[in-house]
């Protein structure tokens, strides 16, 4: 699942595919988020493991929502959370 998300990451960040969508429309398009806070959804994109059981790198797609309208206004890549 995360390989598919990683391959789509650049398009989701630079394109306008998610801009203006509501929270429910984002869930309809991408499925339920892995993390949620009051103003953003976070989708796990990639975990990198080396010799330990803990990941050495975690990449998320962060989708931020306008406080009033509740629509997407920002999409970014975030490492670790």
C-alpha positions as CSV (number, residue, x, y, z in Angstrom):
1,X,0.0,0.0,0.0
2,X,2.7,2.5,0.9
3,X,4.6,2.0,-2.4
4,X,1.6,3.1,-4.3
5,X,1.2,6.2,-2.1
6,X,4.9,7.0,-2.5
7,X,4.6,6.9,-6.2
8,X,1.6,9.2,-6.1
9,X,3.2,11.6,-3.6
10,X,4.6,14.1,-6.0
11,X,1.4,14.4,-8.0
12,X,-0.7,14.8,-4.8
13,X,1.7,17.6,-3.5
14,X,2.2,19.5,-6.7
15,X,-1.1,19.0,-8.5
16,X,-4.5,20.4,-7.7
17,X,-6.2,17.0,-7.3
18,X,-7.0,17.5,-3.6
19,X,-7.3,21.3,-3.4
20,X,-10.8,22.4,-2.4
21,X,-12.0,18.9,-1.3
22,X,-13.8,18.4,2.0
23,X,-12.6,15.9,4.6
24,X,-15.2,13.4,3.5
25,X,-14.2,13.8,-0.1
26,X,-10.5,13.2,0.8
27,X,-11.4,10.0,2.6
28,X,-13.5,8.9,-0.4
29,X,-10.5,9.4,-2.6
30,X,-7.6,8.2,-0.4
31,X,-9.3,6.1,2.3
32,X,-9.1,6.8,6.0
33,X,-6.1,8.7,7.2
34,X,-3.5,7.1,9.4
35,X,-3.4,10.1,11.8
36,X,-5.7,13.0,12.4
37,X,-5.5,16.3,14.2
38,X,-7.9,19.2,14.4
39,X,-6.7,20.8,11.1
40,X,-5.0,18.0,9.1
41,X,-5.0,14.4,7.9
42,X,-1.8,12.4,7.7
43,X,-1.3,9.4,5.4
44,X,1.6,7.1,5.9
45,X,3.6,7.1,2.6
46,X,6.8,5.2,3.4
47,X,8.6,3.5,6.2
48,X,12.3,2.7,5.9
49,X,13.9,-0.1,8.0
50,X,17.5,-1.0,8.4
51,X,18.7,-3.5,11.1
52,X,16.5,-2.4,13.9
53,X,12.7,-3.0,14.4
54,X,12.2,0.7,14.6
55,X,11.9,2.6,11.3
56,X,14.8,4.9,10.4
57,X,12.6,7.1,8.2
58,X,8.9,7.7,8.1
59,X,7.2,9.8,5.4
60,X,3.7,11.1,5.6
61,X,1.5,13.1,3.3
62,X,0.1,16.0,5.3
63,X,-3.3,17.4,4.1
64,X,-4.3,20.7,5.8
65,X,-7.8,22.0,5.9
66,X,-9.1,25.6,6.0
67,X,-10.6,26.3,9.5
68,X,-13.8,27.8,8.3
69,X,-14.6,26.1,5.0
70,X,-13.1,22.8,5.9
71,X,-11.6,22.3,2.5
72,X,-8.0,21.3,1.5
73,X,-5.7,24.3,1.2
74,X,-2.2,22.6,1.6
75,X,-0.6,19.3,0.9
76,X,3.0,18.6,1.9
77,X,5.4,15.8,2.6
78,X,6.4,15.4,6.3
79,X,9.1,13.2,7.8
80,X,8.4,11.5,11.1
81,X,5.5,12.5,13.4
